[in-house]
């Protein structure tokens, strides 16, 4: 049986260069998943592998090594196994910064002068970054690892569709995780749990 390999990235609350992750996965001939914030999730990747009966190896993408990413990948797999009742063979590699030759790649950059930085500082002064957008309420949607597994992606899309006048912001973990997926509305400060 052919083993399936999946790169796993950890986006920040501000996002991830998804095109770069997709391009890396495609150039390696593997799939990808995201721990939190975005999709496809680890659960999605494992569901696909389970349909094929393919064993899976997850490869954490973080430089330097990110123990949080590795810990939460393992927890997501455990949750997937529990909720799916599956015994699929799922494994995880060490971080890519431990791979043979990784230091050589870094040293190869040290032999280059690089390109001059020509960015303008105007982005830090742009008036657009000083304007609060019109909105009726502000909704903070938890997109931490557990809420993502519990369906925060669909919740986020539903809130955007159902509340077009609200300012909707995805966040990292908001706690209490076992009540997810969850969101908080402002100005009332109301918590909406297990949505």
DAFEN-V984008 format. One record per residue. N is the residue number from 1. RES is the residue in three letters. PHI is phi in radians with two decimals (* if undefined). OMEGA is omega in whole degrees, -180 to 180 (none if undefined). D_CENTER is the distance of its C-alpha to the mean C-alpha in Angstrom with 2 decimals. Layout:
# DAFEN-V984008
n	res	phi	omega	d_center
N	RES	PHI	OMEGA	D_CENTER
N	RES	PHI	OMEGA	D_CENTER
This chain:
# DAFEN-V984008
n	res	phi	omega	d_center
1	UNK	*	-177	28.59
2	UNK	-1.37	178	26.00
3	UNK	-1.35	178	22.98
4	UNK	-1.71	178	19.63
5	UNK	-1.99	-177	17.18
6	UNK	-2.34	173	13.42
7	UNK	-1.34	179	11.36
8	UNK	-2.15	179	8.12
9	UNK	-1.91	177	5.98
10	UNK	-2.05	178	4.40
11	UNK	-1.17	172	4.10
12	UNK	-1.51	177	7.10
13	UNK	-0.98	179	8.54
14	UNK	-1.48	174	10.29
15	UNK	2.06	179	7.71
16	UNK	-2.50	175	7.44
17	UNK	-1.31	-174	10.52
18	UNK	-1.03	179	9.52
19	UNK	-1.09	179	13.23
20	UNK	-1.19	178	13.42
21	UNK	-1.12	178	10.85
22	UNK	-1.05	-179	12.83
23	UNK	-1.14	178	16.04
24	UNK	-1.11	179	15.53
25	UNK	-1.05	-179	14.82
26	UNK	-1.13	-179	17.82
27	UNK	-1.17	178	20.01
28	UNK	-1.59	-179	19.52
29	UNK	1.22	-179	20.10
30	UNK	-2.27	176	17.10
31	UNK	-1.63	176	14.12
32	UNK	-2.52	175	10.39
33	UNK	-2.56	-180	7.46
34	UNK	-2.11	-177	3.70
35	UNK	-1.14	-178	4.08
36	UNK	-2.67	177	3.32
37	UNK	1.24	-172	4.43
38	UNK	-2.31	178	4.79
39	UNK	-2.29	12	6.77
40	UNK	-1.36	-179	8.26
41	UNK	-1.55	175	7.37
42	UNK	-1.04	179	9.19
43	UNK	-1.04	179	11.99
44	UNK	-1.07	-180	12.42
45	UNK	-1.10	-179	12.86
46	UNK	-1.23	176	15.20
47	UNK	-1.03	180	17.06
48	UNK	-1.09	180	17.83
49	UNK	-1.11	-179	19.08
50	UNK	-1.12	178	21.10
51	UNK	-1.07	179	22.83
52	UNK	-1.50	-175	24.02
53	UNK	1.29	-177	24.74
54	UNK	-1.49	172	23.03
55	UNK	-1.13	-172	22.12
56	UNK	-2.25	169	18.65
57	UNK	-2.09	179	17.65
58	UNK	-1.68	-177	14.08
59	UNK	-2.05	180	13.81
60	UNK	-1.19	179	11.51
61	UNK	-1.81	177	10.97
62	UNK	-2.75	176	11.90
63	UNK	-2.33	-6	15.20
64	UNK	-1.23	-177	16.81
65	UNK	-0.88	-177	15.86
66	UNK	-2.07	-179	13.28
67	UNK	-1.09	177	14.82
68	UNK	-1.03	179	12.27
69	UNK	-1.02	-178	9.66
70	UNK	-1.13	179	12.67
71	UNK	-1.10	-178	13.95
72	UNK	-1.32	171	11.04
73	UNK	-1.08	-180	10.77
74	UNK	-1.06	179	14.49
75	UNK	-1.17	178	14.36
76	UNK	-1.12	178	12.12
77	UNK	-1.10	179	14.67
78	UNK	-1.06	178	17.47
79	UNK	-1.14	179	16.50
80	UNK	-1.04	180	16.24
81	UNK	-1.04	-179	19.63
82	UNK	-1.16	-176	21.13
83	UNK	-1.35	-179	20.22
84	UNK	-1.74	-177	21.09
85	UNK	1.12	-175	24.03
86	UNK	-1.88	175	23.15
87	UNK	-1.97	180	24.34
88	UNK	-0.91	178	22.47
89	UNK	-1.25	179	22.59
90	UNK	-2.12	-180	19.07
91	UNK	-2.23	179	18.97
92	UNK	-2.34	178	16.83
93	UNK	-1.60	169	18.03
94	UNK	-1.18	177	18.48
95	UNK	-1.05	-176	16.32
96	UNK	-1.16	180	17.27
97	UNK	-1.27	176	19.22
98	UNK	-1.65	-177	21.67
99	UNK	-1.21	176	22.52
100	UNK	-1.02	178	26.12
101	UNK	1.61	-178	26.60
102	UNK	-1.10	179	23.50
103	UNK	-1.08	178	25.88
104	UNK	-1.13	177	28.05
105	UNK	-1.08	178	25.36
106	UNK	-1.09	180	25.00
107	UNK	-1.09	179	28.81
108	UNK	-1.09	177	29.19
109	UNK	-1.27	-179	27.54
110	UNK	-1.27	178	30.05
111	UNK	-1.58	180	32.84
112	UNK	-1.84	174	31.74
113	UNK	-1.40	-177	32.68
114	UNK	1.43	179	29.66
115	UNK	-1.67	179	29.86
116	UNK	-1.11	176	31.17
117	UNK	-1.49	-176	28.82
118	UNK	-2.13	-178	30.20
119	UNK	-1.11	178	27.75
120	UNK	-1.60	176	29.50
121	UNK	-1.37	-177	29.10
122	UNK	-1.00	-178	29.68
123	UNK	-1.02	179	26.04
124	UNK	-1.35	-179	26.58
125	UNK	-1.96	-175	29.70
126	UNK	-1.00	178	28.77
127	UNK	-1.04	-180	30.26
128	UNK	-1.05	-179	27.35
129	UNK	-1.46	178	25.24
130	UNK	-1.96	-177	28.06
131	UNK	-1.87	175	28.16
132	UNK	-1.48	-178	26.70
133	UNK	-1.14	175	25.92
134	UNK	-1.08	177	28.14
135	UNK	-2.86	180	26.70
136	UNK	-1.55	178	28.24
137	UNK	-2.70	178	25.64
138	UNK	-2.07	-178	22.32
139	UNK	-2.03	177	19.65
140	UNK	-1.75	-178	16.75
141	UNK	-1.85	178	14.10
142	UNK	-1.19	176	12.14
143	UNK	-2.15	174	8.42
144	UNK	-1.19	-175	8.35
145	UNK	-0.98	-177	7.83
146	UNK	-1.23	180	11.31
147	UNK	-1.09	177	11.49
148	UNK	-1.08	178	8.60
149	UNK	-1.11	-178	10.79
150	UNK	-1.38	175	13.79
151	UNK	1.96	-178	13.19
152	UNK	-1.12	178	11.68
153	UNK	-1.08	178	10.71
154	UNK	-1.14	177	14.40
155	UNK	-1.04	180	15.56
156	UNK	-1.04	179	14.06
157	UNK	-1.10	-180	15.79
158	UNK	-1.13	179	18.89
159	UNK	-1.10	178	19.23
160	UNK	-1.07	-180	19.09
161	UNK	-1.22	-173	21.70
162	UNK	-1.46	-178	23.86
163	UNK	-2.29	-175	23.86
164	UNK	-1.14	-179	24.31
165	UNK	-1.63	-179	26.10
166	UNK	-1.60	171	23.49
167	UNK	-1.57	-175	21.12
168	UNK	-1.95	-174	17.73
169	UNK	-2.14	173	15.07
170	UNK	-1.30	-180	11.52
171	UNK	-2.25	168	11.33
172	UNK	-1.32	-176	9.90
173	UNK	-1.02	179	11.88
174	UNK	-1.80	-172	15.32
175	UNK	1.10	-12	17.18
176	UNK	-1.38	-169	19.02
177	UNK	-1.02	-177	16.24
178	UNK	-1.25	178	18.72
179	UNK	-1.78	-177	19.63
180	UNK	-1.43	0	16.36
181	UNK	-1.27	-176	15.22
182	UNK	-2.45	173	16.87
183	UNK	-2.60	180	17.63
184	UNK	-2.16	177	20.35
185	UNK	-1.82	175	22.86
186	UNK	-2.23	27	24.93
187	UNK	-1.61	-176	27.76
188	UNK	-1.35	179	28.66
189	UNK	1.22	-177	25.96
190	UNK	-1.42	176	25.72
191	UNK	-1.60	177	23.01
192	UNK	-2.07	-172	22.14
193	UNK	-2.00	-180	20.97
194	UNK	0.82	-175	20.38
195	UNK	-1.36	none	20.17
